[in-house]
Amino acid sequence: MDHRLKKAQQFSYIYKKGKRVSTGLFTLFSVPSKFSNFKIGYSISKKVGKANKRNKLKRRLREIVRCENLPKNYFNYVLMARPGAAELEFDELKKEIIRLFNK
């Protein structure tokens, strides 16, 4: 099952209508969905770092979400990273994301 948000229109809808939860380095937007599975998109700006840094962070975030089974069904999410997020170790990143989804 593909759980990715792909279109800019989907991202902007979630930014406008979604509930926002933040930690120091991440912001999570969530909005209810009429479909049974969840969809999640990752937003990492150029302020975080060069392309290789952003891609590494995105791969790590995807892996954490996949392994920890955090997102609830019937919801769509956008996970936005702030500058400094790429400097975290994997374990710290994992704790931060778990804390964010549990808020």
DSSP file (Angstrom, degrees, kcal/mol; ACC not computed):
  #  RESIDUE AA STRUCTURE BP1 BP2  ACC     N-H-->O    O-->H-N    N-H-->O    O-->H-N    TCO  KAPPA ALPHA  PHI   PSI    X-CA   Y-CA   Z-CA
    1    1 A M              0   0    0      0, 0.0     2,-0.6     0, 0.0     0, 0.0   0.000 360.0 360.0 360.0 131.4    0.0    0.0    0.0
    2    2 A D        +     0   0    0      1,-0.1     0, 0.0     2,-0.1     0, 0.0  -0.768 360.0 179.9 -89.9 119.7    1.4    3.4   -1.0
    3    3 A H        +     0   0    0     -2,-0.6    37,-3.5    36,-0.1     2,-0.3   0.071  39.3 120.7-106.2  23.3    1.1    5.8    1.9
    4    4 A R  B     -a   40   0A   0     35,-0.2     2,-0.5    37,-0.0    37,-0.2  -0.692  55.9-141.6 -97.5 140.7    2.6    8.9    0.2
    5    5 A L        +     0   0    0     35,-1.4    37,-0.2    -2,-0.3    -2,-0.1  -0.816  28.9 168.5 -85.9 135.2    1.1   12.3   -0.4
    6    6 A K        +     0   0    0     -2,-0.5     2,-0.3    35,-0.1    -1,-0.1   0.733  41.0  78.7-120.3 -34.8    2.3   13.4   -3.9
    7    7 A K    >>  -     0   0    0      1,-0.1     4,-1.7     4,-0.0     3,-0.6  -0.578  67.9-135.5 -90.9 142.9    0.5   16.4   -5.1
    8    8 A A  H 3> S+     0   0    0     -2,-0.3     4,-2.7     1,-0.2     5,-0.2   0.831 107.2  61.8 -58.7 -32.9    1.1   20.0   -4.0
    9    9 A Q  H 3> S+     0   0    0      1,-0.2     4,-1.9     2,-0.2    -1,-0.2   0.880 102.3  49.8 -62.0 -39.8   -2.7   20.4   -3.8
   10   10 A Q  H <> S+     0   0    0     -3,-0.6     4,-2.0     2,-0.2    -1,-0.2   0.914 111.4  49.1 -65.6 -43.3   -2.8   17.7   -1.1
   11   11 A F  H  X S+     0   0    0     -4,-1.7     4,-2.3     1,-0.2    -2,-0.2   0.940 111.5  47.9 -61.6 -48.1    0.0   19.4    0.9
   12   12 A S  H  X S+     0   0    0     -4,-2.7     4,-2.1     1,-0.2    -1,-0.2   0.859 109.2  54.2 -66.3 -34.1   -1.6   22.8    0.7
   13   13 A Y  H  X S+     0   0    0     -4,-1.9     4,-2.9    -5,-0.2     5,-0.4   0.928 110.4  46.5 -61.3 -45.1   -5.0   21.4    1.8
   14   14 A I  H  X S+     0   0    0     -4,-2.0     4,-2.0     1,-0.2    -2,-0.2   0.873 110.4  53.0 -67.9 -37.0   -3.4   19.8    4.9
   15   15 A Y  H  < S+     0   0    0     -4,-2.3    -1,-0.2    -5,-0.2    -2,-0.2   0.915 116.5  39.5 -61.9 -41.8   -1.5   23.0    5.7
   16   16 A K  H  < S+     0   0    0     -4,-2.1    -2,-0.2    -5,-0.2    -1,-0.2   0.934 129.8  25.1 -74.0 -47.4   -4.7   25.1    5.6
   17   17 A K  H  < S+     0   0    0     -4,-2.9    -3,-0.2    -5,-0.2    -2,-0.2   0.625  99.3 102.4 -96.6 -15.2   -7.2   22.7    7.3
   18   18 A G  S  < S-     0   0    0     -4,-2.0     2,-0.3    -5,-0.4    13,-0.2  -0.228  71.8-113.1 -79.2 159.3   -5.0   20.5    9.4
   19   19 A K  E     -B   30   0A   0     11,-2.9    11,-2.1     2,-0.0     2,-0.5  -0.682  34.7-139.1 -81.7 141.9   -4.3   20.5   13.2
   20   20 A R  E     +B   29   0A   0     -2,-0.3     2,-0.4     9,-0.2     9,-0.2  -0.896  22.6 177.7-112.1 131.6   -0.7   21.5   14.0
   21   21 A V  E     -B   28   0A   0      7,-2.2     7,-3.3    -2,-0.5     2,-0.3  -0.999  14.3-168.6-129.0 134.0    1.5   19.9   16.6
   22   22 A S  E     +B   27   0A   0     -2,-0.4     2,-0.2     5,-0.2     5,-0.2  -0.922  19.5 179.2-128.9 149.3    5.0   21.1   17.1
   23   23 A T        -     0   0    0      3,-2.8    74,-0.0    -2,-0.3    73,-0.0  -0.636  57.9 -80.4-120.3-171.1    8.2   20.1   18.9
   24   24 A G  S    S+     0   0    0     -2,-0.2    61,-0.1     1,-0.2     3,-0.0   0.875 126.1  19.6 -59.9 -38.6   11.5   22.0   18.6
   25   25 A L  S    S+     0   0    0     59,-0.1    57,-2.9     1,-0.1     2,-0.3   0.508 121.4  48.6-114.3  -6.7   12.5   20.6   15.3
   26   26 A F  E     - C   0  81A   0     55,-0.2    -3,-2.8    70,-0.1     2,-0.4  -0.959  51.7-160.6-137.1 153.1    9.4   19.2   13.7
   27   27 A T  E     -BC  22  80A   0     53,-2.3    53,-3.3    -2,-0.3     2,-0.5  -1.000  11.6-159.4-129.2 134.2    5.8   20.2   13.0
   28   28 A L  E     -BC  21  79A   0     -7,-3.3    -7,-2.2    -2,-0.4     2,-0.4  -0.963   3.0-166.7-116.9 122.7    3.1   17.7   12.2
   29   29 A F  E     -BC  20  78A   0     49,-2.7    49,-2.1    -2,-0.5     2,-0.4  -0.902  11.7-177.3-103.5 134.3   -0.1   18.7   10.4
   30   30 A S  E     +BC  19  77A   0    -11,-2.1   -11,-2.9    -2,-0.4    47,-0.2  -0.993   9.2 177.5-135.3 143.7   -2.9   16.2   10.5
   31   31 A V  E     - C   0  76A   0     45,-2.3    45,-2.7    -2,-0.4   -13,-0.1  -0.998  35.5-104.9-141.8 138.7   -6.4   16.2    8.9
   32   32 A P  E     - C   0  75A   0      0, 0.0     2,-0.3     0, 0.0    43,-0.3  -0.296  36.2-156.8 -63.2 148.8   -9.1   13.5    8.9
   33   33 A S        -     0   0    0     41,-2.5     5,-0.0     2,-0.2     0, 0.0  -0.907  22.9-138.3-125.9 153.1   -9.6   11.5    5.8
   34   34 A K  S    S+     0   0    0     -2,-0.3     2,-0.2    41,-0.0    -1,-0.1   0.569  82.1  87.3 -86.1  -7.2  -12.5    9.6    4.4
   35   35 A F  S    S-     0   0    0      2,-0.2    39,-0.4     1,-0.1    -2,-0.2  -0.634  81.9-126.3 -94.3 153.2  -10.3    6.7    3.3
   36   36 A S  S    S+     0   0    0     -2,-0.2    38,-0.3    37,-0.1     2,-0.2   0.760  87.8  62.5 -73.5 -24.8   -9.4    3.9    5.6
   37   37 A N  S    S-     0   0    0     36,-0.2     2,-0.2    37,-0.1    -2,-0.2  -0.626  83.1-116.1-100.2 162.5   -5.6    4.1    5.2
   38   38 A F        -     0   0    0     -2,-0.2     2,-0.4    36,-0.1    38,-0.2  -0.535  19.0-156.0 -89.7 159.3   -3.3    7.0    6.2
   39   39 A K  E     - d   0  76A   0     36,-1.3    38,-2.9    -2,-0.2     2,-0.4  -0.992  10.6-170.8-131.2 143.3   -1.2    9.1    3.8
   40   40 A I  E     -ad   4  77A   0    -37,-3.5   -35,-1.4    -2,-0.4     2,-0.3  -0.996   6.3-168.9-137.8 140.1    1.9   11.0    4.9
   41   41 A G  E     - d   0  78A   0     36,-1.9    38,-3.0    -2,-0.4     2,-0.5  -0.927  14.7-139.9-124.1 151.9    4.1   13.6    3.2
   42   42 A Y  E     - d   0  79A   0     -2,-0.3     2,-0.6   -37,-0.2    38,-0.2  -0.946  11.5-166.8-116.1 129.9    7.4   14.9    4.2
   43   43 A S  E     + d   0  80A   0     36,-2.8    38,-2.5    -2,-0.5     2,-0.5  -0.952  13.3 167.9-120.0 114.0    8.3   18.6    3.9
   44   44 A I  E     - d   0  81A   0     -2,-0.6    38,-0.1    36,-0.2    36,-0.1  -0.957  22.1-147.4-129.8 113.1   12.0   19.5    4.3
   45   45 A S    >   -     0   0    0     36,-0.7     3,-1.5    -2,-0.5     4,-0.5  -0.215  27.8-107.7 -79.1 168.5   13.0   23.0    3.2
   46   46 A K  T 3  S+     0   0    0      1,-0.3     3,-0.4     2,-0.2    -1,-0.1   0.651 112.6  74.9 -69.6 -14.6   16.4   24.0    1.8
   47   47 A K  T 3  S+     0   0    0      1,-0.2    -1,-0.3    36,-0.0    37,-0.1   0.747  85.5  65.4 -67.6 -22.3   17.2   25.7    5.1
   48   48 A V  S <  S-     0   0    0     -3,-1.5    36,-0.3     1,-0.3     2,-0.3   0.872 118.7 -81.5 -68.8 -37.2   17.8   22.2    6.6
   49   49 A G        -     0   0    0     -4,-0.5    -1,-0.3    -3,-0.4     5,-0.0  -0.970  61.8 -36.4 161.1-172.9   20.8   21.6    4.3
   50   50 A K  S >> S-     0   0    0     -2,-0.3     4,-2.2    -3,-0.1     3,-0.5  -0.150  71.3 -88.6 -70.8 173.8   21.9   20.5    0.9
   51   51 A A  H 3> S+     0   0    0      1,-0.2     4,-2.8     2,-0.2     5,-0.2   0.853 125.4  53.6 -57.1 -41.4   20.1   17.8   -1.1
   52   52 A N  H 3> S+     0   0    0      1,-0.2     4,-1.9     2,-0.2    -1,-0.2   0.886 110.8  47.1 -64.7 -36.6   22.1   14.9    0.4
   53   53 A K  H <> S+     0   0    0     -3,-0.5     4,-2.3     2,-0.2    -2,-0.2   0.912 113.7  47.6 -67.5 -43.9   21.3   16.0    3.9
   54   54 A R  H  X S+     0   0    0     -4,-2.2     4,-2.4     1,-0.2    -2,-0.2   0.906 112.3  49.3 -65.5 -41.5   17.6   16.5    3.1
   55   55 A N  H  X S+     0   0    0     -4,-2.8     4,-2.4    -5,-0.2    -1,-0.2   0.899 110.5  50.4 -65.4 -40.5   17.4   13.1    1.4
   56   56 A K  H  X S+     0   0    0     -4,-1.9     4,-2.2    -5,-0.2    -1,-0.2   0.924 111.6  48.2 -62.5 -44.5   19.1   11.3    4.3
   57   57 A L  H  X S+     0   0    0     -4,-2.3     4,-2.6     1,-0.2    -2,-0.2   0.911 111.2  50.6 -62.1 -42.9   16.7   13.0    6.8
   58   58 A K  H  X S+     0   0    0     -4,-2.4     4,-2.5     2,-0.2    -2,-0.2   0.901 109.7  50.1 -63.9 -41.3   13.7   12.0    4.6
   59   59 A R  H  X S+     0   0    0     -4,-2.4     4,-2.1     2,-0.2    -1,-0.2   0.914 112.0  48.4 -62.1 -42.7   14.8    8.4    4.4
   60   60 A R  H  X S+     0   0    0     -4,-2.2     4,-2.4     2,-0.2    -2,-0.2   0.916 111.2  49.5 -64.4 -43.4   15.3    8.2    8.2
   61   61 A L  H  X S+     0   0    0     -4,-2.6     4,-2.5     1,-0.2     5,-0.2   0.922 110.5  50.5 -62.7 -43.9   11.9    9.8    8.8
   62   62 A R  H  X S+     0   0    0     -4,-2.5     4,-2.3     1,-0.2    -1,-0.2   0.916 111.2  49.0 -58.6 -43.6   10.2    7.3    6.4
   63   63 A E  H  X S+     0   0    0     -4,-2.1     4,-2.7     2,-0.2     5,-0.3   0.899 110.6  49.8 -65.3 -42.2   11.9    4.4    8.2
   64   64 A I  H  X S+     0   0    0     -4,-2.4     4,-2.5     1,-0.2     5,-0.2   0.937 113.0  46.3 -62.5 -46.7   10.9    5.6   11.7
   65   65 A V  H  X>S+     0   0    0     -4,-2.5     4,-0.9     1,-0.2     5,-0.8   0.891 114.6  48.8 -63.7 -39.1    7.2    6.0   10.6
   66   66 A R  H  <5S+     0   0    0     -4,-2.3    -2,-0.2    -5,-0.2    -1,-0.2   0.930 117.1  39.3 -66.7 -46.4    7.3    2.6    8.9
   67   67 A C  H  <5S+     0   0    0     -4,-2.7    -2,-0.2     1,-0.2    -1,-0.2   0.877 117.3  46.8 -73.8 -38.8    8.8    0.7   11.8
   68   68 A E  H  <5S-     0   0    0     -4,-2.5    -1,-0.2    -5,-0.3    -2,-0.2   0.596  92.7-139.9 -84.5 -10.4    7.0    2.4   14.7
   69   69 A N  T  <5 +     0   0    0     -4,-0.9    -3,-0.1    -5,-0.2    -4,-0.1   0.907  46.1 153.5  54.9  45.3    3.5    2.2   13.1
   70   70 A L      < +     0   0    0     -5,-0.8    -4,-0.1    -6,-0.2    -5,-0.1   0.912  33.7  85.0 -78.0 -45.5    2.7    5.7   14.3
   71   71 A P  S    S-     0   0    0      0, 0.0     2,-0.3     0, 0.0   -33,-0.1  -0.279  71.3-133.1 -66.7 144.4    0.1    7.2   12.0
   72   72 A K    >   -     0   0    0      1,-0.1     3,-0.6   -35,-0.1    -2,-0.1  -0.661  24.9-106.7 -90.0 149.4   -3.5    6.4   12.6
   73   73 A N  T 3  S+     0   0    0     -2,-0.3   -36,-0.2     1,-0.2   -37,-0.1  -0.279 102.1  40.0 -67.2 163.0   -5.8    5.2    9.8
   74   74 A Y  T 3  S+     0   0    0    -39,-0.4   -41,-2.5   -38,-0.3     2,-0.3   0.730 100.9  98.7  65.3  24.8   -8.4    7.7    8.5
   75   75 A F  E <   -C   32   0A   0     -3,-0.6   -36,-1.3   -43,-0.3     2,-0.4  -0.986  58.6-150.8-137.5 150.9   -5.9   10.5    8.7
   76   76 A N  E     -Cd  31  39A   0    -45,-2.7   -45,-2.3    -2,-0.3     2,-0.3  -0.956  22.4-167.7-116.4 142.5   -3.5   12.4    6.4
   77   77 A Y  E     -Cd  30  40A   0    -38,-2.9   -36,-1.9    -2,-0.4     2,-0.4  -0.921  21.6-162.5-131.0 151.5   -0.3   13.9    7.6
   78   78 A V  E     -Cd  29  41A   0    -49,-2.1   -49,-2.7    -2,-0.3     2,-0.6  -0.983  14.0-159.4-128.3 124.5    2.5   16.3    6.6
   79   79 A L  E     -Cd  28  42A   0    -38,-3.0   -36,-2.8    -2,-0.4     2,-0.5  -0.908  10.5-165.2-105.0 115.5    5.6   16.1    8.7
   80   80 A M  E     -Cd  27  43A   0    -53,-3.3   -53,-2.3    -2,-0.6     2,-0.4  -0.872   5.5-149.8-108.0 129.6    7.7   19.2    8.3
   81   81 A A  E     -Cd  26  44A   0    -38,-2.5   -36,-0.7    -2,-0.5   -55,-0.2  -0.766   7.6-150.3 -98.4 141.5   11.3   19.4    9.4
   82   82 A R    >   -     0   0    0    -57,-2.9     3,-2.0    -2,-0.4     4,-0.3  -0.661  39.6 -74.7-102.7 163.1   13.0   22.5   10.7
   83   83 A P  T 3  S+     0   0    0      0, 0.0   -35,-0.1     0, 0.0    -1,-0.1  -0.300 120.1  36.5 -55.9 138.4   16.7   23.5   10.4
   84   84 A G  T >  S+     0   0    0    -36,-0.3     3,-0.9   -37,-0.1     4,-0.4   0.130  85.3 102.6 103.3 -18.7   18.8   21.5   12.8
   85   85 A A  G X  S+     0   0    0     -3,-2.0     3,-1.1     1,-0.2   -60,-0.1   0.833  74.7  60.0 -66.3 -32.3   16.7   18.3   12.4
   86   86 A A  G 3  S+     0   0    0     -4,-0.3    -1,-0.2     1,-0.2     7,-0.0   0.694  95.2  63.7 -71.2 -17.8   19.4   16.7   10.1
   87   87 A E  G <  S+     0   0    0     -3,-0.9    -1,-0.2     2,-0.0    -2,-0.2   0.642  81.8 103.2 -81.0 -13.6   22.0   17.0   12.9
   88   88 A L  S <  S-     0   0    0     -3,-1.1     2,-0.1    -4,-0.4    -4,-0.0  -0.355  75.2-117.3 -70.8 147.5   20.2   14.6   15.2
   89   89 A E     >  -     0   0    0      1,-0.1     4,-2.5    -2,-0.1     5,-0.2  -0.382  34.0-103.7 -72.9 163.1   21.3   11.0   15.6
   90   90 A F  H  > S+     0   0    0      1,-0.2     4,-2.5     2,-0.2     5,-0.1   0.898 120.7  49.9 -59.1 -43.4   18.8    8.3   14.6
   91   91 A D  H  > S+     0   0    0      2,-0.2     4,-2.2     1,-0.2    -1,-0.2   0.902 112.1  47.3 -64.0 -41.5   17.8    7.4   18.1
   92   92 A E  H  > S+     0   0    0      2,-0.2     4,-2.3     1,-0.2    -1,-0.2   0.900 111.8  51.5 -64.7 -40.4   17.2   11.1   19.0
   93   93 A L  H  X S+     0   0    0     -4,-2.5     4,-2.4     1,-0.2    -2,-0.2   0.916 109.0  51.0 -60.8 -44.6   15.2   11.5   15.8
   94   94 A K  H  X S+     0   0    0     -4,-2.5     4,-2.5     1,-0.2     5,-0.2   0.921 110.4  48.1 -60.3 -47.0   13.1    8.4   16.7
   95   95 A K  H  X S+     0   0    0     -4,-2.2     4,-2.4     1,-0.2    -1,-0.2   0.912 111.9  50.5 -60.1 -43.8   12.3    9.8   20.2
   96   96 A E  H  X S+     0   0    0     -4,-2.3     4,-2.0     2,-0.2    -2,-0.2   0.907 112.0  46.0 -63.0 -43.9   11.4   13.2   18.8
   97   97 A I  H  X S+     0   0    0     -4,-2.4     4,-2.4     2,-0.2     5,-0.2   0.901 112.4  50.4 -68.8 -41.5    9.0   11.7   16.1
   98   98 A I  H  X S+     0   0    0     -4,-2.5     4,-1.7     1,-0.2    -2,-0.2   0.921 111.2  49.5 -61.4 -43.3    7.3    9.4   18.6
   99   99 A R  H  X S+     0   0    0     -4,-2.4     4,-0.7    -5,-0.2    -1,-0.2   0.894 110.4  51.3 -61.1 -40.3    6.8   12.3   21.0
  100  100 A L  H >< S+     0   0    0     -4,-2.0     3,-0.7     1,-0.2    -2,-0.2   0.919 110.7  46.1 -64.3 -45.6    5.3   14.3   18.2
  101  101 A F  H 3< S+     0   0    0     -4,-2.4    -1,-0.2     1,-0.2    -2,-0.2   0.780 110.7  54.6 -70.5 -25.5    2.8   11.7   17.1
  102  102 A N  H 3<        0   0    0     -4,-1.7    -1,-0.2     1,-0.2    -2,-0.2   0.615 360.0 360.0 -83.5 -11.4    1.8   11.0   20.7
  103  103 A K    <<        0   0    0     -4,-0.7    -1,-0.2    -3,-0.7    -2,-0.1   0.504 360.0 360.0 -67.2 360.0    0.9   14.7   21.4
